[in-house]
C-alpha cells in the first residue's frame, strides 16, 4: 500500500483524502491540529479542527475562515480516507489526526504531551500502523519534573517576591502556557486571587473560560489606572514583551520564564531572574513511551532534531525515518 501521508512543499499531504495536515502554505483543504501560529496557516479554503479549539482557530485565522469543528473521536470522510481527531494534550483543542484507508491506520501526532494539565484534555493513545511523531525535545537531556512541581515553584517564587516587595513578571507563551499556569495555580491559592495579564493574552484566556476551563481570576494590565501598584502581584507576559518600555509600569519586579527550554543547560535562562521547566511537549521518556504504546511498526519523526530518536528506534528493530518539514 502507498503511504497514507507524504511530504509535499506545502506540508504533510494525504493523497487518498486530498487534504493537508498543518500546511505551511495555502491549500484547498487543511486539517489543523491546533491553533498555534506555526500550525495554522491563514488563507486556506477550508479547515477542519477539534471542537474545543474552534474559537481559538477562528481567532487566529479571522472570522471569514471556513472552519468545521469535529468532536474528538468523530469519524468523517475526506475523499477516500476515514479521518478522526483525538486529544493530544498539548493545548486546548489540540488533536492527533487518525487516518484510515483500506484497513491501514496512520496517526499524525501534531504537538503533544503526556503530563497532567487541567487546561486541556489529556493525551489519548491511538493504536496505529505508522505513527508520525513530533520530536521537539527528542534528547535524553529533556526529562520533565513531576507534574505540578513547576506550578508549586512558581507559587513559592511569587510569594517570596511579594514578601520582598516586588511584582512577579512571568514570561510565558500567550496560548497554552499562560492558561495552564492560571489553571494549575488554583491548587495553591484562593480561586478568586487575581493575576494580571498582558493584553495579548486577554482574548485567549476568555476562550478557555468559555470552554469551561477553571482558572484564577484575571485582569488586563491595560485596564488598570496608571498609578496602580503591582508590587506583590503576578503578571503573565508573552516573551516578545521582554525588555520593552511596556514593563516599566510594573516596576519594581523580578522576572521568570516558564518553558520546556528551561529543562536543559542551554543558556536561555540567563536573562531571567528565574527559570521554570514547564513544557507543553513530550519529554524524552514520554516520546519513547508513546511510540511503544501506539504499537506502530513504523515511525516518522518531524520537528526538532530527530536523529537520535530515529537511530534508537532503528536499533530496536522499528522502521524509522525523519521528515524534514521546511517552513
Phi and psi in degrees as GROMACS dihedral restraints (atoms count N, CA, C in turn):
[ dihedral_restraints ]
;  ai    aj    ak    al  type     phi  dphi    fc
    3     4     5     6     1   -68.6    20    10
    4     5     6     7     1   157.2    20    10
    6     7     8     9     1   -60.3    20    10
    7     8     9    10     1   137.3    20    10
    9    10    11    12     1   -75.9    20    10
   10    11    12    13     1   -24.0    20    10
   12    13    14    15     1  -132.4    20    10
   13    14    15    16     1   131.4    20    10
   15    16    17    18     1  -129.0    20    10
   16    17    18    19     1   163.4    20    10
   18    19    20    21     1   -96.7    20    10
   19    20    21    22     1   125.2    20    10
   21    22    23    24     1  -122.8    20    10
   22    23    24    25     1   168.2    20    10
   24    25    26    27     1   -55.8    20    10
   25    26    27    28     1   -28.2    20    10
   27    28    29    30     1   -80.9    20    10
   28    29    30    31     1   -16.5    20    10
   30    31    32    33     1   132.7    20    10
   31    32    33    34     1  -157.7    20    10
   33    34    35    36     1   -72.2    20    10
   34    35    36    37     1   130.9    20    10
   36    37    38    39     1  -129.8    20    10
   37    38    39    40     1   136.2    20    10
   39    40    41    42     1  -103.6    20    10
   40    41    42    43     1   103.8    20    10
   42    43    44    45     1   -61.2    20    10
   43    44    45    46     1   -40.2    20    10
   45    46    47    48     1   -64.1    20    10
   46    47    48    49     1   -32.6    20    10
   48    49    50    51     1  -101.3    20    10
   49    50    51    52     1    -8.0    20    10
   51    52    53    54     1    52.8    20    10
   52    53    54    55     1    52.3    20    10
   54    55    56    57     1  -144.3    20    10
   55    56    57    58     1   161.2    20    10
   57    58    59    60     1  -109.8    20    10
   58    59    60    61     1   154.5    20    10
   60    61    62    63     1  -113.0    20    10
   61    62    63    64     1   118.6    20    10
   63    64    65    66     1    49.2    20    10
   64    65    66    67     1    52.3    20    10
   66    67    68    69     1   -64.0    20    10
   67    68    69    70     1   150.7    20    10
   69    70    71    72     1  -106.6    20    10
   70    71    72    73     1     9.8    20    10
   72    73    74    75     1  -132.3    20    10
   73    74    75    76     1   163.6    20    10
   75    76    77    78     1   -68.9    20    10
   76    77    78    79     1   130.4    20    10
   78    79    80    81     1  -136.0    20    10
   79    80    81    82     1   174.0    20    10
   81    82    83    84     1   -76.9    20    10
   82    83    84    85     1   -43.3    20    10
   84    85    86    87     1  -131.8    20    10
   85    86    87    88     1   124.1    20    10
   87    88    89    90     1  -129.1    20    10
   88    89    90    91     1   125.2    20    10
   90    91    92    93     1   -96.3    20    10
   91    92    93    94     1   121.0    20    10
   93    94    95    96     1  -109.7    20    10
   94    95    96    97     1   125.6    20    10
   96    97    98    99     1   -74.4    20    10
   97    98    99   100     1   -30.7    20    10
   99   100   101   102     1  -170.8    20    10
  100   101   102   103     1   175.1    20    10
  102   103   104   105     1   -92.2    20    10
  103   104   105   106     1     7.1    20    10
  105   106   107   108     1   -63.2    20    10
  106   107   108   109     1   145.7    20    10
  108   109   110   111     1   -59.7    20    10
  109   110   111   112     1   -29.5    20    10
  111   112   113   114     1   -80.7    20    10
  112   113   114   115     1     0.7    20    10
  114   115   116   117     1  -119.5    20    10
  115   116   117   118     1   -15.3    20    10
  117   118   119   120     1  -117.8    20    10
  118   119   120   121     1    95.6    20    10
  120   121   122   123     1   -86.3    20    10
  121   122   123   124     1   126.7    20    10
  123   124   125   126     1   -74.7    20    10
  124   125   126   127     1   158.2    20    10
  126   127   128   129     1    92.7    20    10
  127   128   129   130     1    -0.1    20    10
  129   130   131   132     1   -74.4    20    10
  130   131   132   133     1   154.2    20    10
  132   133   134   135     1   -70.4    20    10
  133   134   135   136     1   -42.3    20    10
  135   136   137   138     1  -144.6    20    10
  136   137   138   139     1   148.9    20    10
  138   139   140   141     1  -130.8    20    10
  139   140   141   142     1   150.3    20    10
  141   142   143   144     1  -126.6    20    10
  142   143   144   145     1   137.5    20    10
  144   145   146   147     1  -153.5    20    10
  145   146   147   148     1   166.5    20    10
  147   148   149   150     1   -71.1    20    10
  148   149   150   151     1   141.9    20    10
  150   151   152   153     1   -53.7    20    10
  151   152   153   154     1   -45.2    20    10
  153   154   155   156     1   -61.3    20    10
  154   155   156   157     1   -22.9    20    10
  156   157   158   159     1   -99.6    20    10
  157   158   159   160     1     8.5    20    10
  159   160   161   162     1   -59.2    20    10
  160   161   162   163     1   -50.8    20    10
  162   163   164   165     1   -63.4    20    10
  163   164   165   166     1   -38.6    20    10
  165   166   167   168     1   -61.8    20    10
  166   167   168   169     1   -42.6    20    10
  168   169   170   171     1   -69.1    20    10
  169   170   171   172     1   -38.6    20    10
  171   172   173   174     1   -63.5    20    10
  172   173   174   175     1   -38.0    20    10
  174   175   176   177     1   -63.3    20    10
  175   176   177   178     1   -40.5    20    10
  177   178   179   180     1   -68.8    20    10
  178   179   180   181     1   -40.7    20    10
  180   181   182   183     1   -94.7    20    10
  181   182   183   184     1   -23.1    20    10
  183   184   185   186     1   106.8    20    10
  184   185   186   187     1   153.6    20    10
  186   187   188   189     1   -61.5    20    10
  187   188   189   190     1   -27.9    20    10
  189   190   191   192     1   -78.8    20    10
  190   191   192   193     1   -12.2    20    10
  192   193   194   195     1   -63.9    20    10
  193   194   195   196     1   136.8    20    10
  195   196   197   198     1   -89.3    20    10
  196   197   198   199     1    95.1    20    10
  198   199   200   201     1  -114.9    20    10
  199   200   201   202     1   127.3    20    10
  201   202   203   204     1  -108.5    20    10
  202   203   204   205     1   112.9    20    10
  204   205   206   207     1   -76.4    20    10
  205   206   207   208     1   144.7    20    10
  207   208   209   210     1  -129.0    20    10
  208   209   210   211     1   128.4    20    10
  210   211   212   213     1   -64.4    20    10
  211   212   213   214     1   149.3    20    10
  213   214   215   216     1   -56.3    20    10
  214   215   216   217     1   132.8    20    10
  216   217   218   219     1    84.9    20    10
  217   218   219   220     1   -11.2    20    10
  219   220   221   222     1   -72.8    20    10
  220   221   222   223     1   126.2    20    10
  222   223   224   225     1   -87.9    20    10
  223   224   225   226     1   130.1    20    10
  225   226   227   228     1  -133.8    20    10
  226   227   228   229     1   152.7    20    10
  228   229   230   231     1  -103.8    20    10
  229   230   231   232     1   132.0    20    10
  231   232   233   234     1  -124.5    20    10
  232   233   234   235     1   112.6    20    10
  234   235   236   237     1    58.0    20    10
  235   236   237   238     1  -127.7    20    10
  237   238   239   240     1   -95.3    20    10
  238   239   240   241     1    14.9    20    10
  240   241   242   243     1  -110.9    20    10
  241   242   243   244     1   139.2    20    10
  243   244   245   246     1   -95.3    20    10
  244   245   246   247     1   121.9    20    10
  246   247   248   249     1  -121.3    20    10
  247   248   249   250     1   142.3    20    10
  249   250   251   252     1  -147.0    20    10
  250   251   252   253     1   154.3    20    10
  252   253   254   255     1  -110.8    20    10
  253   254   255   256     1   139.6    20    10
  255   256   257   258     1  -135.4    20    10
  256   257   258   259     1   145.1    20    10
  258   259   260   261     1   -54.5    20    10
  259   260   261   262     1   136.0    20    10
  261   262   263   264     1  -108.8    20    10
  262   263   264   265     1   -11.3    20    10
  264   265   266   267     1    70.0    20    10
  265   266   267   268     1    14.2    20    10
  267   268   269   270     1   -84.7    20    10
  268   269   270   271     1   -61.7    20    10
  270   271   272   273     1  -143.1    20    10
  271   272   273   274     1   179.9    20    10
  273   274   275   276     1   -56.1    20    10
  274   275   276   277     1   126.1    20    10
  276   277   278   279     1    80.2    20    10
  277   278   279   280     1     2.2    20    10
  279   280   281   282     1   -69.1    20    10
  280   281   282   283     1   146.3    20    10
  282   283   284   285     1  -144.0    20    10
  283   284   285   286     1   146.9    20    10
  285   286   287   288     1   -88.6    20    10
  286   287   288   289     1   149.9    20    10
  288   289   290   291     1  -109.3    20    10
  289   290   291   292     1   113.4    20    10
  291   292   293   294     1   -95.1    20    10
  292   293   294   295     1   129.7    20    10
  294   295   296   297     1  -125.5    20    10
  295   296   297   298     1   128.0    20    10
  297   298   299   300     1  -126.1    20    10
  298   299   300   301     1   129.0    20    10
  300   301   302   303     1  -138.5    20    10
  301   302   303   304     1   118.7    20    10
  303   304   305   306     1    52.0    20    10
  304   305   306   307     1    41.5    20    10
  306   307   308   309     1    84.2    20    10
  307   308   309   310     1   -10.4    20    10
  309   310   311   312     1   -86.2    20    10
  310   311   312   313     1   133.4    20    10
  312   313   314   315     1  -121.7    20    10
  313   314   315   316     1   126.0    20    10
  315   316   317   318     1  -117.4    20    10
  316   317   318   319     1   147.3    20    10
  318   319   320   321     1  -127.6    20    10
  319   320   321   322     1   126.3    20    10
  321   322   323   324     1  -101.8    20    10
  322   323   324   325     1   117.7    20    10
  324   325   326   327     1   -70.9    20    10
  325   326   327   328     1   -28.9    20    10
  327   328   329   330     1    60.1    20    10
  328   329   330   331     1  -161.6    20    10
  330   331   332   333     1   -80.7    20    10
  331   332   333   334     1   140.8    20    10
  333   334   335   336     1  -152.5    20    10
  334   335   336   337     1   161.8    20    10
  336   337   338   339     1  -144.9    20    10
  337   338   339   340     1   162.4    20    10
  339   340   341   342     1  -111.4    20    10
  340   341   342   343     1    -5.1    20    10
  342   343   344   345     1   -76.2    20    10
  343   344   345   346     1   155.7    20    10
  345   346   347   348     1   -63.8    20    10
  346   347   348   349     1   137.0    20    10
  348   349   350   351     1  -151.9    20    10
  349   350   351   352     1   109.7    20    10
  351   352   353   354     1   -70.7    20    10
  352   353   354   355     1    -4.1    20    10
  354   355   356   357     1   -96.6    20    10
  355   356   357   358     1     1.4    20    10
  357   358   359   360     1  -157.7    20    10
  358   359   360   361     1   164.5    20    10
  360   361   362   363     1   -65.7    20    10
  361   362   363   364     1   142.6    20    10
  363   364   365   366     1   -72.0    20    10
  364   365   366   367     1   155.3    20    10
  366   367   368   369     1   -56.4    20    10
  367   368   369   370     1   138.1    20    10
  369   370   371   372     1  -113.1    20    10
  370   371   372   373     1   123.3    20    10
  372   373   374   375     1   -70.7    20    10
  373   374   375   376     1   127.1    20    10
  375   376   377   378     1  -120.1    20    10
  376   377   378   379     1   116.5    20    10
  378   379   380   381     1   -66.5    20    10
  379   380   381   382     1   143.0    20    10
  381   382   383   384     1  -160.0    20    10
  382   383   384   385     1   167.5    20    10
  384   385   386   387     1   -85.6    20    10
  385   386   387   388     1   -40.2    20    10
  387   388   389   390     1  -128.2    20    10
  388   389   390   391     1   131.5    20    10
  390   391   392   393     1  -115.7    20    10
  391   392   393   394     1   120.9    20    10
  393   394   395   396     1   -99.3    20    10
  394   395   396   397     1   107.1    20    10
  396   397   398   399     1  -112.0    20    10
  397   398   399   400     1   145.9    20    10
  399   400   401   402     1   -72.9    20    10
  400   401   402   403     1   157.5    20    10
  402   403   404   405     1  -140.0    20    10
  403   404   405   406     1    41.1    20    10
  405   406   407   408     1   -55.7    20    10
  406   407   408   409     1   -41.7    20    10
  408   409   410   411     1  -121.0    20    10
  409   410   411   412     1    47.7    20    10
  411   412   413   414     1   -84.1    20    10
  412   413   414   415     1    68.8    20    10
  414   415   416   417     1  -152.9    20    10
  415   416   417   418     1   142.5    20    10
  417   418   419   420     1   -60.2    20    10
  418   419   420   421     1   -13.0    20    10
  420   421   422   423     1   -67.2    20    10
  421   422   423   424     1   -19.8    20    10
  423   424   425   426     1  -107.7    20    10
  424   425   426   427     1   101.0    20    10
  426   427   428   429     1  -131.9    20    10
  427   428   429   430     1   113.3    20    10
  429   430   431   432     1   -73.0    20    10
  430   431   432   433     1   147.6    20    10
  432   433   434   435     1   -66.2    20    10
  433   434   435   436     1   166.7    20    10
  435   436   437   438     1   -55.5    20    10
  436   437   438   439     1   147.0    20    10
  438   439   440   441     1   -55.1    20    10
  439   440   441   442     1   135.1    20    10
  441   442   443   444     1    92.7    20    10
  442   443   444   445     1   -17.5    20    10
  444   445   446   447     1   -71.6    20    10
  445   446   447   448     1   -33.4    20    10
  447   448   449   450     1   -66.2    20    10
  448   449   450   451     1   -44.7    20    10
  450   451   452   453     1   -66.6    20    10
  451   452   453   454     1   -33.9    20    10
  453   454   455   456     1   -64.8    20    10
  454   455   456   457     1   -39.4    20    10
  456   457   458   459     1   -68.4    20    10
  457   458   459   460     1   -38.7    20    10
  459   460   461   462     1   -62.7    20    10
  460   461   462   463     1   -43.5    20    10
  462   463   464   465     1   -62.7    20    10
  463   464   465   466     1   -44.2    20    10
  465   466   467   468     1   -63.0    20    10
  466   467   468   469     1   -41.9    20    10
  468   469   470   471     1   -61.9    20    10
  469   470   471   472     1   -45.1    20    10
  471   472   473   474     1   -58.5    20    10
  472   473   474   475     1   -46.8    20    10
  474   475   476   477     1   -67.9    20    10
  475   476   477   478     1   -35.3    20    10
  477   478   479   480     1   -66.5    20    10
  478   479   480   481     1   -41.5    20    10
  480   481   482   483     1   -62.6    20    10
  481   482   483   484     1   -39.5    20    10
  483   484   485   486     1   -59.5    20    10
  484   485   486   487     1   -45.8    20    10
  486   487   488   489     1   -63.9    20    10
  487   488   489   490     1   -30.4    20    10
  489   490   491   492     1   -88.5    20    10
  490   491   492   493     1    -2.0    20    10
  492   493   494   495     1    85.1    20    10
  493   494   495   496     1    26.4    20    10
  495   496   497   498     1  -116.3    20    10
  496   497   498   499     1   151.6    20    10
  498   499   500   501     1   -78.7    20    10
  499   500   501   502     1   154.9    20    10
  501   502   503   504     1  -111.0    20    10
  502   503   504   505     1   108.4    20    10
  504   505   506   507     1   -99.7    20    10
  505   506   507   508     1   107.1    20    10
  507   508   509   510     1  -102.8    20    10
  508   509   510   511     1   115.0    20    10
  510   511   512   513     1   -83.7    20    10
  511   512   513   514     1   129.5    20    10
  513   514   515   516     1  -160.0    20    10
  514   515   516   517     1   157.7    20    10
  516   517   518   519     1   -66.7    20    10
  517   518   519   520     1   142.3    20    10
  519   520   521   522     1   -68.5    20    10
  520   521   522   523     1   -29.2    20    10
  522   523   524   525     1  -114.5    20    10
  523   524   525   526     1   113.5    20    10
  525   526   527   528     1   104.3    20    10
  526   527   528   529     1   -60.1    20    10
  528   529   530   531     1   -70.9    20    10
  529   530   531   532     1   -46.6    20    10
  531   532   533   534     1   -58.9    20    10
  532   533   534   535     1   -43.8    20    10
  534   535   536   537     1   -69.4    20    10
  535   536   537   538     1   -35.4    20    10
  537   538   539   540     1   -64.9    20    10
  538   539   540   541     1   -42.5    20    10
  540   541   542   543     1   -59.9    20    10
  541   542   543   544     1   -46.4    20    10
  543   544   545   546     1   -63.2    20    10
  544   545   546   547     1   -35.2    20    10
  546   547   548   549     1   -74.5    20    10
  547   548   549   550     1   -43.7    20    10
  549   550   551   552     1   -70.9    20    10
  550   551   552   553     1   -31.0    20    10
  552   553   554   555     1   -68.7    20    10
  553   554   555   556     1   -14.9    20    10
  555   556   557   558     1   -62.4    20    10
  556   557   558   559     1   -19.4    20    10
  558   559   560   561     1   -74.4    20    10
  559   560   561   562     1   -15.3    20    10
  561   562   563   564     1  -117.6    20    10
  562   563   564   565     1   -20.6    20    10
  564   565   566   567     1  -135.0    20    10
  565   566   567   568     1   166.7    20    10
  567   568   569   570     1   -58.8    20    10
  568   569   570   571     1   138.7    20    10
  570   571   572   573     1   -61.2    20    10
  571   572   573   574     1   -21.5    20    10
  573   574   575   576     1   -88.8    20    10
  574   575   576   577     1    -2.2    20    10
  576   577   578   579     1   -60.2    20    10
  577   578   579   580     1   132.0    20    10
  579   580   581   582     1   -93.1    20    10
  580   581   582   583     1   131.2    20    10
  582   583   584   585     1  -110.1    20    10
  583   584   585   586     1   139.7    20    10
  585   586   587   588     1   -94.0    20    10
  586   587   588   589     1   148.0    20    10
  588   589   590   591     1  -125.3    20    10
  589   590   591   592     1   142.9    20    10
  591   592   593   594     1   -64.4    20    10
  592   593   594   595     1   144.9    20    10
  594   595   596   597     1   -61.0    20    10
  595   596   597   598     1   -22.6    20    10
  597   598   599   600     1   -64.8    20    10
  598   599   600   601     1   -17.8    20    10
  600   601   602   603     1   -97.8    20    10
  601   602   603   604     1   -14.8    20    10
  603   604   605   606     1   -60.1    20    10
  604   605   606   607     1   -52.9    20    10
  606   607   608   609     1   -64.6    20    10
  607   608   609   610     1   -38.4    20    10
  609   610   611   612     1   -66.4    20    10
  610   611   612   613     1   -41.4    20    10
  612   613   614   615     1   -62.3    20    10
  613   614   615   616     1   -38.2    20    10
  615   616   617   618     1   -61.0    20    10
  616   617   618   619     1   -39.8    20    10
  618   619   620   621     1   -63.4    20    10
  619   620   621   622     1   -40.3    20    10
  621   622   623   624     1   -61.7    20    10
  622   623   624   625     1   -43.0    20    10
  624   625   626   627     1   -61.2    20    10
  625   626   627   628     1   -40.4    20    10
  627   628   629   630     1   -66.7    20    10
  628   629   630   631     1   -21.1    20    10
  630   631   632   633     1   -90.6    20    10
  631   632   633   634     1     8.0    20    10
  633   634   635   636     1    84.5    20    10
  634   635   636   637     1    14.9    20    10
  636   637   638   639     1   -79.4    20    10
  637   638   639   640     1   123.2    20    10
  639   640   641   642     1   -81.5    20    10
  640   641   642   643     1   123.5    20    10
  642   643   644   645     1  -139.6    20    10
  643   644   645   646     1   167.6    20    10
  645   646   647   648     1   -64.5    20    10
  646   647   648   649     1   156.5    20    10
  648   649   650   651     1   -62.6    20    10
  649   650   651   652     1   147.6    20    10
  651   652   653   654     1  -135.6    20    10
  652   653   654   655     1   156.9    20    10
  654   655   656   657     1  -145.7    20    10
  655   656   657   658     1   130.5    20    10
  657   658   659   660     1   -66.1    20    10
  658   659   660   661     1   138.7    20    10
  660   661   662   663     1   -58.1    20    10
  661   662   663   664     1   -36.7    20    10
  663   664   665   666     1   -72.4    20    10
  664   665   666   667     1    -5.0    20    10
  666   667   668   669     1   -97.0    20    10
  667   668   669   670     1     0.7    20    10
  669   670   671   672     1   -90.0    20    10
  670   671   672   673     1   149.3    20    10
  672   673   674   675     1   -65.2    20    10
  673   674   675   676     1   155.8    20    10
  675   676   677   678     1   -59.5    20    10
  676   677   678   679     1   -28.7    20    10
  678   679   680   681     1   -90.9    20    10
  679   680   681   682     1     6.4    20    10
  681   682   683   684     1   -58.3    20    10
  682   683   684   685     1   134.7    20    10
  684   685   686   687     1   -96.3    20    10
  685   686   687   688     1   113.8    20    10
  687   688   689   690     1   -92.6    20    10
  688   689   690   691     1     2.7    20    10
  690   691   692   693     1   -58.2    20    10
  691   692   693   694     1   131.2    20    10
  693   694   695   696     1    90.9    20    10
  694   695   696   697     1   -11.4    20    10
  696   697   698   699     1   -90.7    20    10
  697   698   699   700     1   160.1    20    10
  699   700   701   702     1  -104.9    20    10
  700   701   702   703     1   129.4    20    10
  702   703   704   705     1  -124.9    20    10
  703   704   705   706     1   125.2    20    10
  705   706   707   708     1   -94.0    20    10
  706   707   708   709     1   130.7    20    10
  708   709   710   711     1  -138.6    20    10
  709   710   711   712     1   135.3    20    10
  711   712   713   714     1   -69.3    20    10
  712   713   714   715     1   150.5    20    10
  714   715   716   717     1   -57.0    20    10
  715   716   717   718     1   -29.8    20    10
  717   718   719   720     1   -66.6    20    10
  718   719   720   721     1   -15.0    20    10
  720   721   722   723     1   -87.3    20    10
  721   722   723   724     1    -2.5    20    10
  723   724   725   726     1   -61.3    20    10
  724   725   726   727     1   132.6    20    10
  726   727   728   729     1    77.3    20    10
  727   728   729   730     1     5.9    20    10
  729   730   731   732     1   -90.7    20    10
  730   731   732   733     1   159.1    20    10
  732   733   734   735     1   -60.7    20    10
  733   734   735   736     1   -21.8    20    10
  735   736   737   738     1   -54.4    20    10
  736   737   738   739     1   -32.2    20    10
  738   739   740   741     1   -73.2    20    10
  739   740   741   742     1   -16.5    20    10
  741   742   743   744     1   -58.7    20    10
  742   743   744   745     1   -35.8    20    10
  744   745   746   747     1   -70.4    20    10
  745   746   747   748     1   -11.7    20    10
  747   748   749   750     1   -89.9    20    10
  748   749   750   751     1   -10.5    20    10
  750   751   752   753     1   -63.2    20    10
  751   752   753   754     1   148.3    20    10
  753   754   755   756     1   -80.2    20    10
  754   755   756   757     1   141.9    20    10
  756   757   758   759     1  -145.7    20    10
  757   758   759   760     1   161.4    20    10
  759   760   761   762     1  -116.7    20    10
  760   761   762   763     1   152.2    20    10
  762   763   764   765     1  -112.9    20    10
  763   764   765   766     1   147.8    20    10
  765   766   767   768     1  -139.0    20    10
  766   767   768   769     1   162.3    20    10
  768   769   770   771     1  -137.3    20    10
  769   770   771   772     1   126.9    20    10
  771   772   773   774     1  -106.6    20    10
  772   773   774   775     1   114.6    20    10
  774   775   776   777     1  -166.9    20    10
  775   776   777   778     1   153.8    20    10
  777   778   779   780     1   -63.9    20    10
  778   779   780   781     1   -24.5    20    10
  780   781   782   783     1   -67.2    20    10
  781   782   783   784     1   -11.3    20    10
  783   784   785   786     1   -79.3    20    10
  784   785   786   787     1    -3.8    20    10
  786   787   788   789     1   -83.7    20    10
  787   788   789   790     1     3.3    20    10
  789   790   791   792     1  -145.7    20    10
  790   791   792   793     1   158.4    20    10
  792   793   794   795     1   -78.8    20    10
  793   794   795   796     1    83.7    20    10
  795   796   797   798     1  -119.6    20    10
  796   797   798   799     1     8.3    20    10
  798   799   800   801     1    80.8    20    10
  799   800   801   802     1    -2.9    20    10
  801   802   803   804     1   -69.9    20    10
  802   803   804   805     1   -23.6    20    10
  804   805   806   807     1   -84.9    20    10
  805   806   807   808     1    -4.6    20    10
  807   808   809   810     1   -60.3    20    10
  808   809   810   811     1   -32.9    20    10
  810   811   812   813     1   -86.7    20    10
  811   812   813   814     1    -2.9    20    10
  813   814   815   816     1  -108.4    20    10
  814   815   816   817     1   153.9    20    10
  816   817   818   819     1   -70.2    20    10
  817   818   819   820     1   -28.0    20    10
  819   820   821   822     1  -152.8    20    10
  820   821   822   823     1   141.1    20    10
  822   823   824   825     1  -115.6    20    10
  823   824   825   826     1   143.2    20    10
  825   826   827   828     1  -127.0    20    10
  826   827   828   829     1   126.3    20    10
  828   829   830   831     1   -81.7    20    10
  829   830   831   832     1   103.7    20    10
  831   832   833   834     1  -145.6    20    10
  832   833   834   835     1   108.8    20    10
  834   835   836   837     1  -120.1    20    10
  835   836   837   838     1   148.5    20    10
  837   838   839   840     1  -101.9    20    10
  838   839   840   841     1    17.8    20    10
  840   841   842   843     1  -121.7    20    10
  841   842   843   844     1   161.9    20    10
  843   844   845   846     1   -71.6    20    10
  844   845   846   847     1   139.5    20    10
  846   847   848   849     1   -84.4    20    10
  847   848   849   850     1  -178.8    20    10
  849   850   851   852     1   -59.0    20    10
  850   851   852   853     1   -50.6    20    10
  852   853   854   855     1   -61.3    20    10
  853   854   855   856     1   -35.5    20    10
  855   856   857   858     1   -70.3    20    10
  856   857   858   859     1   -35.6    20    10
  858   859   860   861     1   -59.7    20    10
  859   860   861   862     1   -48.1    20    10
  861   862   863   864     1   -65.7    20    10
  862   863   864   865     1   -42.4    20    10
  864   865   866   867     1   -63.2    20    10
  865   866   867   868     1   -42.3    20    10
  867   868   869   870     1   -65.3    20    10
  868   869   870   871     1   -44.9    20    10
  870   871   872   873     1   -57.7    20    10
  871   872   873   874     1   -43.6    20    10
  873   874   875   876     1   -63.8    20    10
  874   875   876   877     1   -42.6    20    10
  876   877   878   879     1   -70.9    20    10
  877   878   879   880     1   -25.3    20    10
  879   880   881   882     1   -70.6    20    10
  880   881   882   883     1   -22.3    20    10
  882   883   884   885     1    74.1    20    10
  883   884   885   886     1    10.8    20    10
  885   886   887   888     1   -65.5    20    10
  886   887   888   889     1   137.5    20    10
  888   889   890   891     1   -91.8    20    10
  889   890   891   892     1   -11.8    20    10
  891   892   893   894     1  -134.0    20    10
  892   893   894   895     1   137.9    20    10
  894   895   896   897     1  -130.6    20    10
  895   896   897   898     1   130.4    20    10
  897   898   899   900     1  -115.1    20    10
  898   899   900   901     1   130.1    20    10
  900   901   902   903     1  -109.4    20    10
  901   902   903   904     1   138.2    20    10
  903   904   905   906     1  -141.7    20    10
  904   905   906   907     1   156.4    20    10
  906   907   908   909     1    69.3    20    10
  907   908   909   910     1   135.2    20    10
  909   910   911   912     1    75.8    20    10
  910   911   912   913     1  -166.9    20    10
  912   913   914   915     1   -96.4    20    10
  913   914   915   916     1   106.7    20    10
  915   916   917   918     1  -100.3    20    10
  916   917   918   919     1     1.2    20    10
  918   919   920   921     1   -58.9    20    10
  919   920   921   922     1   -44.3    20    10
  921   922   923   924     1   -65.3    20    10
  922   923   924   925     1   -43.1    20    10
  924   925   926   927     1   -64.3    20    10
  925   926   927   928     1   -46.2    20    10
  927   928   929   930     1   -59.4    20    10
  928   929   930   931     1   -44.1    20    10
  930   931   932   933     1   -62.0    20    10
  931   932   933   934     1   -42.6    20    10
  933   934   935   936     1   -64.9    20    10
  934   935   936   937     1   -43.6    20    10
  936   937   938   939     1   -65.3    20    10
  937   938   939   940     1   -39.2    20    10
  939   940   941   942     1   -63.1    20    10
  940   941   942   943     1   -39.3    20    10
  942   943   944   945     1   -64.0    20    10
  943   944   945   946     1   -25.7    20    10
  945   946   947   948     1   -88.5    20    10
  946   947   948   949     1     1.1    20    10
  948   949   950   951     1    95.0    20    10
  949   950   951   952     1     6.4    20    10
  951   952   953   954     1   -89.3    20    10
  952   953   954   955     1   156.0    20    10
  954   955   956   957     1   -80.1    20    10
  955   956   957   958     1   123.0    20    10
  957   958   959   960     1  -143.6    20    10
  958   959   960   961     1   137.6    20    10
  960   961   962   963     1  -148.8    20    10
  961   962   963   964     1   163.4    20    10
  963   964   965   966     1  -101.4    20    10
  964   965   966   967     1   143.2    20    10
  966   967   968   969     1  -105.6    20    10
  967   968   969   970     1   123.0    20    10
  969   970   971   972     1   -95.8    20    10
  970   971   972   973     1    93.0    20    10
  972   973   974   975     1   -84.5    20    10
  973   974   975   976     1   114.8    20    10
  975   976   977   978     1   -99.3    20    10
  976   977   978   979     1   118.6    20    10
